[in-house]
Amino acid sequence: MAREQRPELFRYRAGRRGHNRVTVYRRTPDGPIQVEWFPHGRRRRETLRNLTGQPVYDERLAVAIADAMAAKLEHATRREQARAILGLPEPHTLKELLDAYHAKRGPGWSASNGRHQKIMRRFWLDRLGETTDVLSLAAMAADIERIVHDEARRRKWSSRTQAKYLKYLVTAFNFGRRKLKWFGQEHDLSAVDIPRPDSQAASYTTDEIRRLLPALETVDIRAGVAGHVAYVSLRRITAIRWVTRDPWRTQAVALPGGVIERVGYLRFGAEHDKARKTGEVALAGRALELVERLREMPAVRASGLLLPAGDLHDPAPDRHPVSYELLLKWLHEAERRAGVQRVKGRSWHAFKRAAATDAEQEMGDLAAASEQAGTLRSTLERHYLRRDPRLRAELAVRLARRVQEA
């Protein structure tokens, strides 16, 4: 019996084998046309598509696309050969750089910081283009600054936010130069000017803290604990949200002057710390009392979280920590009850600023505050320390009197 002949299917080859070969063909008589090519020596096969992203069925269009692809591959090959002869670095796209940066650094980021990093990555890929050669961006410092400036004007970004977006891109390029060795110093983004954020961000005064802490306790015991711990520990509210009930320990501590005080210690895990470091903070006084009360609530005992969401009297174990949005709502309610004016940009982080200032006045320097906060002393001095304006006023009066008396 004669074997049935299969119909001859369309196939067209453009370019040279092992160099810039592109093949377009059909796998089935009425199916869409496929394409095969070998970028960087690796075979790729997929359905051929036109400019609108639709599968190609027309054979004449397929031939034209194959010829164009082969020509483009030929040009790319010659360009790579020229780079090799001239000793130029291998080209890489912005997407390749940012993907490599996130793959290496991402595991060390906290959950919230990782989300912010992804947002900034998407921002720059959208503005600069995923396929843009990273080497071409070295000459675009002014354009990069303008992109952020225009976005800041449109979205009313602070100088701190602008600095974060610019610093993200500069840091990624430093990673490409120092770690990946993709290019030299002449192609980094050192020419980008990063604005210096205003370090005098909104803070609470000591008097406002005195009024706020009791008011927070009347809103919810979790709000009271969050306030006392935020002030005494100098830790971020994001990290405080995720603190667990255990491990927990207390001890009697002998202080100067022979005073004995009972102190409790909370553990802050590295996974929710901005610096990715595990730390232990000391609590005393009212902060210690409230934490011990809260630790015995059914929801806390069952979930293991110090600040669990939901009804504290419900022993259901499967819980998330109380949301930042609810904590912020509680803080605003406490401000209202305490008669503390609400100031734009002032929220939970203002507790750390107030505590840094008070700690320096109590201890004489920021060494203990740095240890408690898990924050560099230099960072506390630059961004958190608030000088009492009364000290400047007192100095002015004293100096004026000094010269008057003379």
Buried (B, 14 or more C-beta within 10 A) or exposed (E): EEEEEEEEEEEBBBBEEEEBBBBBBBEEEEEBBBBBBBEEEEEEEEEBBEEEEEEBBEBEBBBBBBBEBBBBBBEBBEEBEEEEEEEEEEBBBBBBBBBBBBEEBEEEBBEBBBEEBBEBBEBBBEBBBEEBBBBEBBEBBEEBBEBBBEBBEEEEBBEBBBBBBBBBBBBBBBBBBEEBEBBEEEBBBBEBEBBEBEBEBEBBBBEBBEBBBBBBBEBBBBBBBBBBBBBBBBBBBBBBBBBBBEEBEBEEEEEEEEEEEEBBBBBBBBEBBBEBEEBBBBBBEBBBBBBEEBBEBBBBBBBEBBBBBEEBEBEEEEBEBBEBEBBEEBBBBBBEBBEBEEEEEBBBBBBBBBBBBBBBEEEEEBEBBBBBBBBEBEBBBEBBBBEEEEEEEEEEEEEEEEEEEE
